[in-house]
Amino acid sequence: MNWDDLRIIAAVRDEGTYAGASARLRIDETTVGRRLARIQRDLGVPLFDAVDGQRRPTRHCEAVLEHVGAMAAHVAAIDRIKESQPGPVGRLRIASTNAVAEELLAPRASSFLRDHPGLTLQFLTSSGNVKFSRWQADLAIRLRKPEKGDFTISKLGDVRLYFFEPADRSGGEPIACVYPDELDAIPEQQFLRAKRLTNARCVTDNVRIIRTMIQSHQAIGVLPEHSCTALLADRSLRATLLSKRRDVWLLVQNHLKRDAATRVTIDWVRHCFKDGSHR
């Protein structure tokens, strides 16, 4: 039993025919009849009698409709709550890596939520990819383009990458921070492999670990620009801009593409990346 089923009962009562209920609810007449038959079967009682071409509610139907009326009042009250909020209303779950959430989205989230009091953001973060199913995330930010999936995908932009090394090498060969083998296809790892490093003894996909290692002035590594603002100002480090950039992709659940809350959140995510690339 669901709200759509209960609306069919009320529509048949009000219109008197399946055809009238069909026109009111904008669903096929056969669908009205089939779903009403299922409801009566589930309840185990008849809801309508056919009298002179009209559907007349039984006493069981009247009892059900009392509850339907109360539910309709609650639905209307919920709608009024939504309408009382200026702008779009909704709760959006955004899946991303820890670094993207912490360094690009979070610094700009407070002002966005202040400007949109009807919105709530839930951040789902991981060093890898949060599973993007309809029930686990609404939007996802990916640093690798998915091959396929039941969602809409668009390019958010590309991220500049920097290679850092100590300006003073007198302390010996620095420790090289490299990415795991499964990330061999990313430009960061390709750059590091091309250097044929001999001291690659830190393996991680966590950019915070790489950044901390580089800050010690005893390690080398590659970081996205949004993770290395402080490093670029450190004169004890030498920074080299890579020729290749890292593409960033936005995944959106298909059923949310035209949702107002989703659209304004997508615009904000795009602004975060655009703003982050011009710092």
Legacy VTK file of the C-alpha trace (Angstrom):
# vtk DataFile Version 3.0
C-alpha trace
ASCII
DATASET POLYDATA
POINTS 279 float
0.000 0.000 0.000
1.366 3.388 -0.950
0.170 6.956 -1.329
-0.385 6.633 -5.087
-2.697 3.666 -4.488
-4.681 5.594 -1.893
-5.051 8.544 -4.278
-6.700 6.166 -6.777
-9.344 5.215 -4.214
-10.139 8.882 -3.568
-10.216 9.708 -7.279
-12.659 6.881 -8.100
-14.892 7.967 -5.225
-14.860 11.610 -6.366
-15.266 10.942 -10.113
-17.543 7.920 -9.910
-15.836 6.057 -12.766
-12.461 4.577 -13.669
-12.392 6.845 -16.719
-12.913 9.944 -14.584
-10.227 8.871 -12.114
-7.903 8.144 -15.031
-8.336 11.654 -16.440
-7.888 13.254 -13.027
-4.730 11.337 -12.160
-3.412 11.272 -15.752
-2.850 7.541 -15.786
-4.307 4.844 -18.042
-7.833 3.657 -17.229
-6.755 0.009 -17.256
-4.051 0.904 -14.731
-6.707 2.406 -12.449
-8.782 -0.780 -12.632
-5.792 -3.086 -12.149
-4.393 -1.209 -9.170
-7.805 -0.865 -7.528
-8.356 -4.622 -7.925
-4.992 -5.252 -6.257
-5.849 -2.892 -3.380
-9.170 -4.663 -2.778
-7.421 -8.023 -2.913
-4.793 -6.892 -0.389
-7.413 -5.439 1.957
-9.757 -8.392 1.559
-12.851 -6.172 1.318
-14.787 -4.578 -1.568
-14.329 -0.842 -1.910
-16.867 -0.010 -4.623
-20.175 -1.309 -5.905
-21.151 -0.822 -9.556
-24.527 0.945 -9.632
-26.007 2.311 -12.895
-22.583 2.701 -14.494
-21.165 4.470 -11.446
-18.743 3.316 -8.751
-20.331 3.782 -5.333
-18.084 3.515 -2.255
-18.880 0.737 0.217
-18.771 1.259 3.976
-15.287 -0.254 3.948
-14.242 2.338 1.369
-15.654 5.178 3.463
-13.598 3.954 6.424
-10.462 3.859 4.286
-11.194 7.308 2.877
-11.352 8.822 6.360
-7.712 7.853 6.776
-6.899 8.985 3.223
-8.312 12.402 4.022
-6.144 12.687 7.121
-3.085 11.634 5.110
-3.891 14.177 2.393
-4.032 16.898 5.041
-0.587 15.848 6.291
0.795 15.856 2.738
-0.576 19.356 2.202
1.017 20.473 5.480
4.357 19.081 4.350
4.032 20.966 1.065
3.359 24.175 2.984
6.572 23.663 4.956
8.438 23.296 1.692
6.783 26.380 0.236
7.671 28.421 3.330
11.364 28.098 2.481
12.768 30.609 0.001
14.373 28.877 -2.954
14.803 25.143 -3.582
14.341 22.566 -0.841
16.042 19.204 -0.544
18.774 17.005 0.897
21.624 16.166 -1.475
24.241 13.457 -0.854
27.578 14.294 -2.485
30.199 11.564 -2.859
33.811 12.600 -3.384
37.348 11.989 -2.254
38.366 13.357 1.123
40.615 15.992 -0.460
37.926 17.353 -2.801
35.390 17.605 0.028
37.803 19.157 2.520
39.707 21.542 0.270
37.251 22.544 -2.475
33.710 22.030 -1.201
33.841 22.536 2.576
35.466 26.021 2.499
32.579 27.238 0.325
29.744 25.203 1.867
28.783 27.561 4.705
28.000 30.513 2.457
26.126 28.260 0.007
23.938 26.787 2.770
23.367 30.242 4.255
22.116 31.485 0.873
19.861 28.421 0.430
18.140 27.738 3.776
15.996 24.977 2.288
18.994 22.807 1.347
20.946 20.229 3.324
24.214 18.704 2.088
25.489 15.311 3.183
29.139 14.662 2.330
30.105 11.047 1.649
33.891 10.920 1.592
36.482 8.270 0.970
40.029 7.980 -0.342
38.487 5.867 -3.099
35.124 6.029 -4.863
31.964 5.922 -2.786
29.608 3.453 -4.474
27.290 5.492 -6.687
23.922 3.783 -6.546
20.561 5.503 -6.411
20.335 4.743 -2.716
23.840 5.807 -1.660
24.572 9.148 -3.388
22.805 11.778 -5.472
25.893 13.465 -6.929
29.437 12.160 -7.214
32.718 13.818 -8.126
35.165 11.503 -9.829
38.814 11.995 -10.763
38.503 9.240 -13.364
35.786 9.015 -16.014
33.476 6.026 -15.452
33.150 3.738 -18.441
29.393 3.322 -18.090
26.502 3.573 -15.674
22.869 4.565 -15.237
23.605 8.233 -14.558
24.398 11.496 -16.317
28.074 12.378 -16.533
29.662 15.705 -17.441
33.136 17.156 -17.165
33.645 19.550 -14.266
37.024 20.735 -15.467
40.653 19.809 -15.159
43.028 20.252 -12.249
46.605 21.445 -12.504
49.238 19.201 -10.943
52.529 20.131 -9.308
55.651 18.090 -8.652
57.418 19.090 -5.442
60.989 18.400 -4.379
63.330 19.898 -1.787
65.218 22.915 -3.122
68.269 21.721 -1.184
69.249 18.135 -1.983
72.307 18.132 0.292
70.497 15.913 2.782
70.530 12.994 0.360
68.053 11.359 -1.971
64.512 12.344 -0.879
61.865 9.689 -0.342
59.510 9.443 -3.322
55.761 9.347 -2.622
54.059 7.339 -5.352
50.538 6.103 -5.973
49.387 2.449 -5.833
49.732 0.305 -8.960
46.001 0.426 -9.671
46.396 4.172 -10.330
49.069 3.746 -12.999
46.839 5.477 -15.589
46.598 8.830 -13.778
48.948 11.626 -14.941
50.529 11.961 -11.484
51.735 8.375 -11.509
52.801 8.489 -15.153
54.987 11.523 -14.424
56.592 9.839 -11.423
57.243 6.605 -13.299
58.892 8.523 -16.145
61.423 9.898 -13.647
62.577 6.339 -12.847
62.727 7.025 -9.138
65.050 4.891 -7.023
63.729 5.742 -3.579
59.971 5.145 -3.969
59.279 3.944 -0.450
55.988 5.711 0.318
52.950 4.317 -1.507
49.548 5.944 -0.918
46.487 7.413 -2.625
45.944 9.834 0.267
47.038 13.331 -0.785
47.185 14.507 2.813
49.897 11.956 3.543
51.824 13.022 0.454
51.494 16.682 1.416
52.729 16.024 4.953
55.709 14.082 3.627
56.608 16.912 1.222
56.305 19.474 4.021
59.093 17.641 5.852
61.477 18.736 3.033
62.667 15.157 2.808
60.229 13.782 0.210
59.034 14.362 -3.335
55.580 13.881 -4.816
52.819 15.179 -7.084
49.724 16.940 -5.780
46.621 18.617 -7.283
46.628 22.379 -7.004
43.804 22.526 -4.457
45.960 20.508 -2.039
49.195 22.451 -2.277
48.556 26.172 -1.705
50.906 26.330 1.314
53.568 24.283 -0.473
53.698 26.699 -3.407
54.639 29.481 -0.984
57.383 27.426 0.680
60.758 28.642 -0.639
62.429 25.490 0.640
60.569 23.549 -2.024
60.838 23.572 -5.792
57.518 23.237 -7.632
57.187 22.101 -11.239
53.871 22.411 -13.084
53.067 19.211 -14.994
52.117 19.500 -18.650
49.167 17.118 -18.165
46.142 17.873 -16.026
43.724 15.671 -14.092
40.180 15.573 -15.484
37.323 15.841 -12.994
33.853 14.430 -13.706
30.439 15.009 -12.192
27.926 12.157 -11.955
24.236 12.913 -11.388
21.412 10.460 -10.826
19.149 10.561 -13.899
15.958 11.038 -11.900
17.369 14.244 -10.345
18.497 16.025 -13.514
15.582 18.481 -13.511
15.205 18.797 -9.750
15.607 22.438 -8.641
17.638 21.613 -5.530
19.956 19.418 -7.581
20.436 22.048 -10.273
21.458 24.781 -7.832
23.814 22.348 -6.073
25.412 21.353 -9.385
25.981 25.023 -10.195
27.635 25.467 -6.795
29.912 22.438 -7.285
30.987 23.817 -10.666
31.705 27.189 -9.070
33.805 25.489 -6.374
36.036 23.916 -9.010
36.219 27.064 -11.117
37.053 29.197 -8.088
39.559 26.643 -6.800
41.440 26.667 -10.107
41.929 30.450 -9.965
43.276 30.855 -6.454
LINES 1 280
279 0 1 2 3 4 5 6 7 8 9 10 11 12 13 14 15 16 17 18 19 20 21 22 23 24 25 26 27 28 29 30 31 32 33 34 35 36 37 38 39 40 41 42 43 44 45 46 47 48 49 50 51 52 53 54 55 56 57 58 59 60 61 62 63 64 65 66 67 68 69 70 71 72 73 74 75 76 77 78 79 80 81 82 83 84 85 86 87 88 89 90 91 92 93 94 95 96 97 98 99 100 101 102 103 104 105 106 107 108 109 110 111 112 113 114 115 116 117 118 119 120 121 122 123 124 125 126 127 128 129 130 131 132 133 134 135 136 137 138 139 140 141 142 143 144 145 146 147 148 149 150 151 152 153 154 155 156 157 158 159 160 161 162 163 164 165 166 167 168 169 170 171 172 173 174 175 176 177 178 179 180 181 182 183 184 185 186 187 188 189 190 191 192 193 194 195 196 197 198 199 200 201 202 203 204 205 206 207 208 209 210 211 212 213 214 215 216 217 218 219 220 221 222 223 224 225 226 227 228 229 230 231 232 233 234 235 236 237 238 239 240 241 242 243 244 245 246 247 248 249 250 251 252 253 254 255 256 257 258 259 260 261 262 263 264 265 266 267 268 269 270 271 272 273 274 275 276 277 278
